[in-house]
Amino acid sequence: MIVRTLLCEEHDNKGLVFDRHILSERVYGYIIRGYIDPIDSNYMDELEEALYPYNILFLITAELETVQKRFDGEGIPFKKLLDTLTQYKIEFEACYYPNKFIIDTTNITPYQALKEIERLIKEM
């Protein structure tokens, strides 16, 4: 499988990052994209098992009003935004990863969020 290939030592993957992958597919796949089964569970299980020792989960979020402003004009109904934020919190809490952090971006810039992620990783 691709996951095993990517994680092989010979590929020198010390800086490999899967961004917005697992949590997003579980949430967006169902709510926004309308998938009946957000993602094949065998694939998810294999990926999570292979990555477990390296997993760090960041939930990048904001207050509902801020999210509404950021998505203004995108045509996403309020209920979908609310469902998405709620589902992200549920999936975040259910995730068994050893290192989990919430970054609230309500009052910070994207650059400040990035610096906070850097700080948290360095402190590990």
C-alpha positions in Angstrom: 0.0 0.0 0.0 1.0 3.6 -0.4 1.2 4.2 3.3 3.7 1.5 3.9 5.8 2.8 0.9 5.8 6.3 2.3 6.8 5.2 5.7 9.8 3.1 4.6 13.1 4.2 6.0 14.6 4.3 2.6 12.4 7.2 1.6 13.8 9.4 4.4 10.5 10.7 5.6 11.6 12.5 8.7 9.5 15.6 7.8 6.5 13.8 6.4 3.2 15.4 7.3 -0.3 14.4 6.5 -2.3 17.6 6.6 -6.1 17.7 7.2 -6.3 14.1 6.3 -7.9 11.8 8.8 -10.1 14.1 10.7 -11.2 16.0 7.6 -12.3 12.9 5.8 -14.3 11.7 8.7 -16.1 15.1 9.0 -16.1 16.8 5.5 -16.6 13.5 3.7 -20.0 13.0 5.3 -21.3 16.5 6.0 -19.9 18.6 3.2 -19.3 16.1 0.4 -22.3 13.9 1.2 -20.4 10.6 1.2 -22.4 7.8 2.8 -19.3 6.1 4.1 -16.8 9.0 4.6 -13.8 6.8 3.9 -13.0 3.1 3.7 -12.5 2.0 7.3 -9.7 -0.6 6.3 -7.7 2.2 4.8 -8.2 4.5 7.8 -7.3 1.7 10.2 -4.1 0.8 8.2 -3.1 4.4 8.0 -3.7 5.2 11.7 -1.8 2.0 12.8 1.2 2.9 10.6 1.3 6.5 11.8 0.5 5.9 15.5 3.9 6.5 16.9 4.2 9.8 15.0 0.7 11.1 15.4 0.1 14.6 16.6 -3.4 15.9 16.1 -4.2 19.6 15.9 -7.8 20.7 15.8 -7.7 24.2 14.2 -11.0 25.8 15.1 -12.7 29.1 15.9 -15.9 30.4 17.5 -19.0 29.8 15.4 -19.5 33.5 14.6 -15.9 33.7 13.3 -16.3 30.7 11.2 -19.6 32.2 9.8 -17.7 35.4 8.8 -14.9 33.4 7.2 -17.3 31.4 5.1 -19.5 34.3 4.2 -20.5 34.1 0.6 -19.4 30.5 0.2 -23.0 29.3 0.1 -22.6 26.9 3.1 -25.8 26.8 5.2 -25.5 27.7 8.9 -26.6 24.2 9.9 -23.7 22.6 7.9 -21.2 24.9 9.5 -22.6 24.1 13.0 -22.7 20.3 12.2 -19.1 20.5 10.9 -17.7 22.2 14.0 -19.6 19.9 16.3 -18.5 16.8 14.4 -14.9 17.9 14.5 -15.1 18.2 18.3 -16.6 14.8 18.5 -14.0 13.2 16.3 -11.2 15.0 18.1 -12.4 13.7 21.4 -12.8 10.2 20.1 -9.3 10.1 18.5 -6.8 8.0 20.4 -3.7 9.8 19.3 -1.2 10.3 22.0 -0.7 14.0 21.4 -3.8 16.2 20.7 -4.0 20.0 20.8 -6.7 22.5 20.0 -5.7 25.8 18.3 -8.5 28.4 18.6 -7.9 30.9 15.7 -10.8 33.2 16.7 -8.4 36.0 17.7 -5.1 35.0 16.0 -3.7 35.2 12.5 -2.8 32.1 10.5 0.9 33.0 11.1 0.3 33.1 14.9 -1.5 29.7 14.6 1.5 28.3 12.8 3.9 29.6 15.5 1.7 28.0 18.2 1.9 24.7 16.4 5.7 25.0 16.1 5.9 25.9 19.9 3.8 22.9 20.9 5.8 20.5 18.7 9.1 21.8 20.1 7.8 21.3 23.7 7.1 17.6 23.1 
